[in-house]
Amino acid sequence: MLCLMKWAVVIAMAVGLAEVREAGAQASFTATQTLALSAFGGLSGNYTDLEGGKNLGITAGVDLALPTYHRYRPVLEGRGTYALDGGSIDAQKEVLGGLRVERQFRRWHPYLDFLAGRGQIDYQNHGFSYGDFTYISSTSTVYSGGGGLDVDLTRHLSVRGDVQVQHWDTPFPATTPPVPVTVTQSARVRPDVVIGAPGTAPQTIYPTMGTLAVVYRFDFNHHYRRRR
């Protein structure tokens, strides 16, 4: 029995030493990989904040992670969202870019971000009637702030949960009841309104979007690890 206990201690020490060496190697690899590129894609649900409008869409993008600074890692991000189902009020689509800051806790990567870009609203059911006009679509500068969590599944794959609260401008108040109309020759139609142009008074809406996505991390240093 004493002999078996001695062998068990020896084996445990050997396994522990191997784990320490492996952890050191991984830390060395992480230190050498100062930049990391990843891509993501998934489904998004969007409460558009315009008369109860809801969208179901897809979101995809790329991230470029920069070197870690005091345990926080800045990430440059670009993403786009397209509404697959625009509902009955409005369909929103956008292209955004900005900065994300994340903190790693083993497999968990919580983050906060701020993004900005351009977006377009396509009004459903032949347009959105307000005043003397029927609006078919409008474009706006979009500001987006939020956060989320990445959970590592493997070296290359993660799952992501993301929530964004956005700032859009529209040419009419968000509380105005929509009156969908069929466009006729007598209707005054604005097919594409650029918010901020002369004659338009921007009104703000705050859409809220949630996204579930899969993240793939590219590894450009696998040849380096093999040589080591």
Backbone bond lengths (Angstrom), bond angles and torsions (degrees), N, CA, C in turn:
res aa  C-N    CA-C-N  psi(-1)  N-CA   C-N-CA  omega(-1)  CA-C   N-CA-C  phi
1 M - - - 1.459 - - 1.534 111.01 -
2 L 1.338 115.66 -43.52 1.464 119.26 178.99 1.505 111.07 -63.01
3 C 1.330 116.17 -37.53 1.474 120.00 178.24 1.518 111.01 -63.98
4 L 1.348 116.69 -43.25 1.466 120.23 178.73 1.520 111.06 -62.85
5 M 1.328 117.18 -38.99 1.468 119.71 178.38 1.516 111.18 -64.35
6 K 1.335 117.49 -38.34 1.466 120.44 178.30 1.522 110.53 -63.73
7 W 1.346 115.10 -45.08 1.464 117.89 178.71 1.527 111.27 -63.66
8 A 1.325 117.47 -37.66 1.473 120.16 178.32 1.521 110.98 -62.60
9 V 1.329 117.17 -40.81 1.468 120.80 177.89 1.521 110.75 -64.02
10 V 1.337 116.87 -42.76 1.462 120.68 179.85 1.525 111.03 -62.20
11 I 1.344 115.61 -45.34 1.471 119.64 -179.69 1.522 110.66 -63.71
12 A 1.343 116.95 -42.41 1.471 120.40 179.41 1.518 111.31 -61.95
13 M 1.345 116.59 -40.53 1.462 119.71 178.44 1.517 110.95 -66.16
14 A 1.335 117.31 -38.05 1.458 120.49 179.39 1.516 111.04 -65.92
15 V 1.351 116.73 -43.49 1.462 120.17 178.49 1.522 110.56 -63.68
16 G 1.331 116.58 -42.96 1.454 119.70 178.97 1.505 112.65 -61.52
17 L 1.339 117.31 -41.48 1.461 121.15 178.24 1.516 110.57 -63.75
18 A 1.337 116.92 -40.71 1.467 120.14 179.03 1.520 111.23 -63.63
19 E 1.347 117.37 -40.40 1.457 120.37 178.91 1.524 111.25 -65.66
20 V 1.333 116.49 -39.71 1.465 119.45 177.87 1.514 111.13 -62.87
21 R 1.350 117.01 -43.11 1.465 120.12 179.50 1.521 110.59 -64.86
22 E 1.360 116.77 -40.04 1.461 119.47 179.25 1.516 111.02 -65.30
23 A 1.346 116.41 -41.51 1.468 119.66 178.60 1.517 110.87 -63.16
24 G 1.340 116.29 -39.20 1.457 119.51 177.72 1.509 112.38 -64.18
25 A 1.327 115.73 -38.85 1.467 119.86 178.58 1.518 110.64 -66.03
26 Q 1.367 116.44 -41.64 1.450 119.19 179.11 1.516 110.48 -65.09
27 A 1.338 117.02 -39.84 1.469 119.39 178.31 1.513 111.20 -63.52
28 S 1.344 116.34 -39.21 1.459 120.10 178.19 1.517 110.39 -64.73
29 F 1.350 116.11 -40.37 1.464 120.02 178.58 1.519 110.64 -63.68
30 T 1.373 116.03 -43.94 1.460 119.53 179.44 1.517 111.34 -61.46
31 A 1.312 116.83 -38.44 1.466 119.90 -179.28 1.513 111.62 -66.74
32 T 1.372 116.57 -34.08 1.450 118.54 -178.03 1.522 111.64 -78.51
33 Q 1.347 117.83 -25.31 1.450 120.34 -179.35 1.528 108.48 -89.27
34 T 1.338 116.14 81.37 1.454 120.75 -173.68 1.516 112.45 -74.91
35 L 1.325 118.52 -25.72 1.453 123.04 176.79 1.521 108.86 -119.74
36 A 1.325 116.24 143.75 1.461 120.49 179.96 1.525 108.82 -140.82
37 L 1.338 115.71 130.13 1.461 122.33 -178.97 1.521 109.49 -106.55
38 S 1.330 117.15 136.31 1.457 121.52 177.32 1.520 109.86 -143.44
39 A 1.329 115.69 160.17 1.458 122.69 177.35 1.522 108.24 -130.65
40 F 1.332 116.13 151.12 1.454 119.88 -178.79 1.523 110.62 -143.80
41 G 1.316 115.43 157.12 1.450 121.58 177.15 1.512 110.24 -160.74
42 G 1.345 116.50 147.75 1.453 119.70 -179.84 1.512 112.08 -176.57
43 L 1.330 115.40 -170.53 1.458 122.90 -178.67 1.520 110.09 -98.46
44 S 1.344 115.31 144.00 1.461 121.32 -179.42 1.519 110.51 -127.44
45 G 1.320 115.47 137.92 1.455 122.08 169.58 1.514 109.15 -109.35
46 N 1.329 116.29 130.90 1.456 120.96 -172.04 1.520 110.71 -127.78
47 Y 1.333 116.73 118.88 1.455 121.97 168.15 1.524 106.57 -88.68
48 T 1.345 117.69 109.45 1.465 121.36 -165.90 1.526 114.11 -77.85
49 D 1.341 118.65 -12.67 1.464 123.48 -179.26 1.522 112.49 66.87
50 L 1.319 117.27 18.88 1.462 120.67 174.80 1.527 107.99 -119.53
51 E 1.341 116.15 98.51 1.460 122.88 178.29 1.529 112.70 52.00
52 G 1.341 116.16 41.24 1.460 120.38 176.08 1.513 114.89 76.28
53 G 1.324 118.15 16.23 1.452 120.83 -179.03 1.522 112.90 -64.51
54 K 1.321 115.72 144.84 1.469 121.69 178.92 1.520 109.17 -136.21
55 N 1.332 116.20 141.13 1.465 123.49 178.03 1.516 110.20 -125.24
56 L 1.328 115.81 149.11 1.457 122.89 166.82 1.520 106.70 -119.49
57 G 1.337 117.20 122.36 1.451 119.49 -173.94 1.513 113.06 -142.86
58 I 1.322 114.51 -174.92 1.458 121.75 175.81 1.526 108.30 -116.97
59 T 1.321 115.07 143.69 1.462 122.31 176.95 1.516 108.54 -126.30
60 A 1.324 116.73 133.64 1.464 121.63 178.11 1.518 108.76 -142.36
61 G 1.338 115.69 153.39 1.455 118.70 -179.57 1.508 112.88 -173.29
62 V 1.329 115.04 -177.11 1.461 122.37 179.05 1.523 108.76 -132.12
63 D 1.335 115.14 149.32 1.465 122.36 177.92 1.522 109.38 -126.32
64 L 1.323 116.07 139.28 1.456 122.16 171.89 1.521 107.79 -119.53
65 A 1.336 116.34 105.48 1.461 121.48 -178.78 1.523 110.07 -81.96
66 L 1.319 116.41 132.04 1.458 123.62 -179.19 1.533 109.34 -96.95
67 P 1.344 117.88 172.89 1.469 119.57 -179.69 1.527 112.90 -59.22
68 T 1.322 115.99 144.48 1.461 122.65 179.45 1.527 110.75 -67.86
69 Y 1.328 115.49 139.80 1.466 120.99 179.29 1.525 107.69 -130.74
70 H 1.340 116.73 114.34 1.464 122.12 -179.54 1.530 111.51 50.53
71 R 1.328 116.43 49.30 1.464 124.77 175.83 1.518 114.15 72.43
72 Y 1.329 118.10 1.10 1.454 121.61 176.99 1.530 108.59 -112.82
73 R 1.328 116.12 138.80 1.460 119.51 -177.19 1.522 110.14 -116.51
74 P 1.330 117.91 117.52 1.463 120.20 174.80 1.525 110.94 -77.52
75 V 1.308 115.63 143.99 1.462 121.82 -177.65 1.526 108.53 -135.05
76 L 1.330 116.83 129.76 1.460 121.87 172.59 1.523 108.10 -88.54
77 E 1.323 116.22 129.33 1.468 119.66 -174.25 1.516 111.89 -130.03
78 G 1.329 115.98 141.42 1.450 123.43 169.84 1.515 108.49 -128.83
79 R 1.321 116.83 135.28 1.466 120.12 -178.60 1.523 110.83 -147.79
80 G 1.312 115.39 158.24 1.456 121.53 175.57 1.513 109.74 -138.75
81 T 1.336 116.12 147.86 1.461 122.12 178.46 1.519 109.34 -129.50
82 Y 1.333 115.16 135.96 1.467 121.68 179.09 1.521 108.47 -129.64
83 A 1.327 117.16 132.12 1.461 121.87 -178.54 1.524 110.18 -80.52
84 L 1.333 116.67 116.06 1.466 121.16 173.74 1.524 110.71 -77.05
85 D 1.317 116.10 -38.90 1.459 122.55 176.98 1.517 108.05 -124.94
86 G 1.331 116.29 107.76 1.454 120.96 -176.01 1.506 114.75 -83.95
87 G 1.324 118.33 1.26 1.448 120.04 -179.06 1.525 111.86 68.66
88 S 1.329 115.77 -153.58 1.467 120.54 -175.32 1.518 113.23 -109.54
89 I 1.332 118.42 -2.30 1.468 120.81 -176.22 1.524 111.54 -111.35
90 D 1.340 116.83 -63.86 1.464 120.41 -176.61 1.517 110.32 -152.80
91 A 1.324 115.49 147.95 1.468 122.75 176.37 1.519 108.11 -115.21
92 Q 1.339 116.13 124.95 1.459 120.99 -176.58 1.531 110.69 -109.51
93 K 1.326 115.30 137.91 1.460 121.12 173.91 1.519 107.93 -137.75
94 E 1.347 115.63 150.99 1.463 118.84 -170.99 1.513 111.31 -156.81
95 V 1.325 115.48 158.12 1.466 123.88 170.60 1.528 106.80 -130.87
96 L 1.352 116.55 123.30 1.456 121.26 -173.55 1.520 110.74 -130.89
97 G 1.313 115.59 157.08 1.452 121.90 173.84 1.512 109.94 -148.92
98 G 1.342 116.58 154.63 1.449 118.40 -179.96 1.516 113.07 171.16
99 L 1.326 114.82 -153.21 1.459 122.20 -172.82 1.519 110.57 -118.54
100 R 1.327 115.14 137.84 1.457 122.58 173.40 1.524 108.21 -123.67
101 V 1.332 117.64 142.29 1.465 122.02 176.54 1.520 107.55 -123.48
102 E 1.339 116.30 124.81 1.457 120.47 -176.48 1.526 110.95 -123.69
103 R 1.330 114.27 160.05 1.461 122.36 177.30 1.525 107.16 -130.42
104 Q 1.323 117.37 133.17 1.455 120.96 -176.27 1.521 111.52 -100.25
105 F 1.341 115.18 129.96 1.453 123.16 171.81 1.532 107.46 -125.91
106 R 1.324 115.33 87.37 1.465 121.60 -174.86 1.531 109.70 56.86
107 R 1.340 117.97 -113.77 1.468 121.16 -178.26 1.521 112.80 -82.32
108 W 1.311 117.81 -8.17 1.461 121.61 -172.21 1.527 110.28 -101.82
109 H 1.331 115.66 134.17 1.470 121.38 -178.51 1.531 109.45 -131.12
110 P 1.331 119.54 80.84 1.466 120.13 174.31 1.527 110.14 -72.25
111 Y 1.339 116.29 150.87 1.463 119.71 -177.64 1.516 111.10 -152.75
112 L 1.336 114.24 160.48 1.457 124.19 169.99 1.519 107.58 -123.93
113 D 1.343 117.01 151.61 1.459 118.88 -179.64 1.515 111.76 -147.26
114 F 1.325 114.06 161.82 1.458 121.94 171.59 1.515 107.74 -139.58
115 L 1.345 115.73 126.00 1.460 122.14 -175.48 1.523 109.47 -128.79
116 A 1.323 115.62 157.44 1.462 121.56 176.78 1.517 108.94 -148.86
117 G 1.332 116.04 153.65 1.461 119.95 179.43 1.509 110.98 175.37
118 R 1.335 115.62 -149.30 1.457 122.18 -178.37 1.522 109.94 -122.96
119 G 1.341 114.52 147.71 1.456 119.68 178.61 1.516 111.17 -141.08
120 Q 1.317 115.06 160.27 1.462 121.63 178.72 1.519 109.49 -130.55
121 I 1.330 116.31 137.25 1.450 123.09 174.42 1.522 108.35 -109.68
122 D 1.330 116.57 122.92 1.466 122.42 173.86 1.527 107.50 -104.15
123 Y 1.328 116.09 118.56 1.464 120.67 -175.74 1.527 109.58 -84.56
124 Q 1.335 115.47 131.88 1.451 122.02 -171.23 1.534 112.05 -83.41
125 N 1.325 115.44 171.50 1.468 123.16 176.48 1.524 112.45 55.63
126 H 1.323 115.65 48.50 1.476 123.20 174.72 1.525 113.34 70.91
127 G 1.322 117.95 15.42 1.449 118.68 174.22 1.512 113.38 121.77
128 F 1.335 114.30 171.54 1.461 123.38 -178.55 1.515 107.13 -120.36
129 S 1.345 116.98 117.12 1.457 121.20 -174.92 1.514 110.52 -90.43
130 Y 1.341 115.50 128.43 1.465 121.83 175.86 1.521 108.35 -147.80
131 G 1.338 116.18 122.26 1.457 119.40 -177.66 1.523 110.55 65.01
132 D 1.315 115.21 -130.55 1.456 120.50 -178.68 1.521 112.79 -93.17
133 F 1.336 118.00 5.99 1.454 120.49 -172.94 1.527 111.52 -121.78
134 T 1.310 114.77 153.92 1.463 122.65 168.65 1.523 107.26 -115.03
135 Y 1.313 116.19 116.31 1.456 121.35 -177.13 1.519 110.47 -90.48
136 I 1.314 116.36 127.62 1.457 122.12 178.29 1.519 110.53 -92.70
137 S 1.323 117.53 -41.45 1.463 121.80 177.41 1.520 108.97 -159.00
138 S 1.316 115.76 162.70 1.461 121.57 175.33 1.519 108.24 -149.62
139 T 1.322 116.53 152.91 1.464 122.23 178.08 1.514 109.57 -119.17
140 S 1.333 115.36 155.45 1.454 119.66 -173.66 1.522 109.51 -156.79
141 T 1.340 115.57 154.60 1.455 120.29 164.42 1.526 108.61 -71.32
142 V 1.332 116.29 138.40 1.464 121.51 -176.84 1.523 109.04 -120.00
143 Y 1.335 115.65 131.13 1.468 121.99 172.09 1.524 107.73 -115.41
144 S 1.332 116.12 136.22 1.458 120.60 -174.02 1.525 109.95 -137.82
145 G 1.325 115.62 129.20 1.458 121.00 176.07 1.512 110.19 -131.20
146 G 1.318 116.72 144.47 1.455 118.81 -179.09 1.507 111.70 179.50
147 G 1.310 114.58 -152.56 1.453 120.60 -178.48 1.506 110.79 -171.11
148 G 1.325 114.74 -178.24 1.449 118.64 -178.76 1.505 111.56 -178.63
149 L 1.327 114.44 -165.32 1.461 121.29 -176.50 1.517 109.52 -146.11
150 D 1.345 116.37 127.94 1.462 122.89 169.83 1.526 108.61 -101.25
151 V 1.324 116.79 135.75 1.459 122.14 176.84 1.525 108.00 -121.99
152 D 1.327 116.78 118.79 1.462 121.57 -178.43 1.525 111.01 -69.88
153 L 1.338 115.97 131.58 1.457 121.99 171.91 1.523 111.20 -100.73
154 T 1.330 115.75 -43.64 1.459 122.79 175.58 1.519 107.85 -139.15
155 R 1.337 116.77 -173.30 1.471 120.26 177.05 1.528 111.42 -60.45
156 H 1.340 116.33 -32.39 1.464 120.02 -174.51 1.527 113.85 -105.07
157 L 1.325 119.43 -25.02 1.459 121.82 -171.21 1.520 112.10 -112.35
158 S 1.343 114.94 140.63 1.460 122.56 173.39 1.522 108.52 -139.96
159 V 1.323 115.54 161.37 1.459 120.97 169.45 1.518 107.71 -111.00
160 R 1.325 116.40 148.40 1.464 121.51 -174.77 1.517 110.58 -131.12
161 G 1.325 114.74 135.63 1.457 122.53 166.74 1.513 108.75 -114.23
162 D 1.319 117.50 129.06 1.467 121.94 -170.88 1.529 109.73 -138.11
163 V 1.329 116.83 137.64 1.464 122.30 176.70 1.528 108.32 -130.13
164 Q 1.343 116.16 132.54 1.454 121.77 179.31 1.526 110.42 -128.82
165 V 1.325 115.74 138.43 1.465 122.40 170.52 1.514 106.83 -112.40
166 Q 1.337 117.24 124.95 1.457 121.49 -169.59 1.518 112.74 -116.69
167 H 1.315 113.67 163.25 1.461 122.50 178.80 1.521 107.81 -123.34
168 W 1.351 115.88 114.75 1.463 122.13 176.95 1.530 108.69 -122.03
169 D 1.341 115.79 156.01 1.455 121.67 170.61 1.523 109.33 -109.90
170 T 1.351 115.86 140.69 1.466 121.66 174.61 1.521 108.39 -126.96
171 P 1.324 118.58 162.56 1.472 120.25 -178.64 1.514 113.38 -83.53
172 F 1.351 119.29 10.02 1.458 121.38 -179.46 1.524 108.94 -151.85
173 P 1.350 118.52 160.39 1.464 121.05 -179.60 1.524 111.17 -63.47
174 A 1.331 115.99 144.32 1.455 120.27 -178.51 1.517 112.58 -69.32
175 T 1.358 118.21 -17.50 1.457 121.45 -177.97 1.520 112.76 -91.21
176 T 1.328 117.36 2.31 1.458 120.14 -179.59 1.520 110.79 -74.30
177 P 1.341 120.14 124.34 1.458 120.81 178.15 1.519 110.58 -61.45
178 P 1.329 118.56 130.20 1.453 120.73 179.78 1.515 111.29 -72.61
179 V 1.313 116.67 141.44 1.453 122.06 175.10 1.521 107.15 -124.80
180 P 1.360 118.05 86.78 1.455 119.90 179.10 1.522 110.06 -62.80
181 V 1.328 116.49 133.30 1.459 120.27 -179.35 1.507 109.17 -132.48
182 T 1.307 114.88 157.17 1.456 120.83 173.17 1.522 108.67 -87.22
183 V 1.312 116.37 128.39 1.457 121.08 -176.41 1.520 109.95 -68.94
184 T 1.325 116.35 124.82 1.455 122.20 177.50 1.521 108.93 -122.92
185 Q 1.310 116.83 177.10 1.463 120.35 -178.82 1.517 111.68 -65.97
186 S 1.351 117.14 -26.50 1.456 119.11 -177.62 1.523 112.60 -86.47
187 A 1.338 117.57 -10.73 1.462 120.12 -178.71 1.519 110.17 -78.28
188 R 1.331 116.11 142.04 1.463 121.20 175.21 1.525 106.89 -92.29
189 V 1.313 116.22 108.77 1.453 122.08 -170.51 1.522 110.39 -107.33
190 R 1.328 115.28 131.33 1.458 121.41 171.30 1.528 107.35 -107.79
191 P 1.335 117.38 99.80 1.463 118.61 -173.42 1.519 113.40 -70.01
192 D 1.318 118.43 -31.45 1.459 120.34 -176.75 1.517 108.76 -151.72
193 V 1.321 116.45 108.77 1.459 121.35 -176.94 1.518 108.99 -103.74
194 V 1.320 117.14 127.09 1.458 122.39 174.43 1.513 108.01 -95.02
195 I 1.342 115.95 114.61 1.461 119.51 -176.84 1.523 109.20 -64.15
196 G 1.322 115.85 134.88 1.454 121.39 -179.15 1.513 112.82 98.91
197 A 1.354 116.74 -8.84 1.455 119.96 176.76 1.522 109.44 -73.82
198 P 1.335 117.95 159.49 1.465 120.24 179.44 1.524 110.96 -55.73
199 G 1.331 116.61 136.17 1.452 121.24 178.68 1.516 113.89 91.49
200 T 1.325 118.83 -2.83 1.466 121.07 178.31 1.517 109.38 -115.65
201 A 1.338 116.32 137.83 1.464 121.94 178.49 1.522 107.42 -115.00
202 P 1.326 118.93 103.87 1.464 120.17 -174.25 1.518 112.92 -65.44
203 Q 1.320 115.64 136.66 1.451 123.50 172.58 1.529 107.44 -118.20
204 T 1.318 117.57 142.81 1.457 122.21 -170.01 1.524 111.78 -95.26
205 I 1.333 116.03 137.41 1.455 122.45 168.18 1.528 107.95 -124.62
206 Y 1.335 116.05 158.34 1.460 121.41 -175.52 1.544 110.13 -128.57
207 P 1.315 116.85 79.80 1.465 119.53 177.97 1.533 111.29 -64.13
208 T 1.331 115.71 149.16 1.456 122.76 176.09 1.523 108.82 -121.38
209 M 1.340 116.30 125.30 1.458 121.20 -174.34 1.525 111.25 -124.87
210 G 1.316 115.81 133.63 1.457 121.85 174.41 1.519 109.91 -117.29
211 T 1.330 116.69 138.43 1.461 121.50 -175.82 1.524 110.59 -132.86
212 L 1.321 116.31 136.04 1.462 123.93 169.06 1.522 107.26 -113.26
213 A 1.341 116.87 122.64 1.456 120.41 -171.88 1.523 111.26 -139.10
214 V 1.329 113.93 163.95 1.462 122.89 172.59 1.521 107.93 -109.71
215 V 1.327 117.21 134.34 1.466 123.14 -178.22 1.524 108.97 -112.09
216 Y 1.331 115.88 133.15 1.474 120.84 174.43 1.519 108.66 -117.33
217 R 1.328 116.70 124.49 1.460 122.37 179.15 1.519 110.06 -99.19
218 F 1.327 115.87 125.90 1.457 121.41 177.17 1.527 109.15 -80.38
219 D 1.345 116.06 142.80 1.461 121.60 -178.75 1.527 107.70 -119.77
220 F 1.322 115.88 105.86 1.465 120.66 -179.98 1.524 111.73 -96.33
221 N 1.339 116.90 4.43 1.465 120.49 -176.89 1.520 113.38 -113.13
222 H 1.364 118.83 15.62 1.456 119.15 -176.90 1.527 111.79 -66.98
223 H 1.343 117.60 -31.88 1.466 119.21 176.86 1.529 110.41 -66.25
224 Y 1.340 115.77 -35.34 1.476 119.26 178.93 1.525 110.05 -64.86
225 R 1.337 117.32 -42.32 1.450 119.91 -179.30 1.542 111.49 -65.23
226 R 1.331 115.62 -38.54 1.455 118.23 179.49 1.527 112.43 -63.94
227 R 1.346 115.76 -38.59 1.453 118.75 178.99 1.513 111.07 -66.19
228 R 1.374 117.40 -33.76 1.452 120.41 178.32 1.536 110.94 -70.59
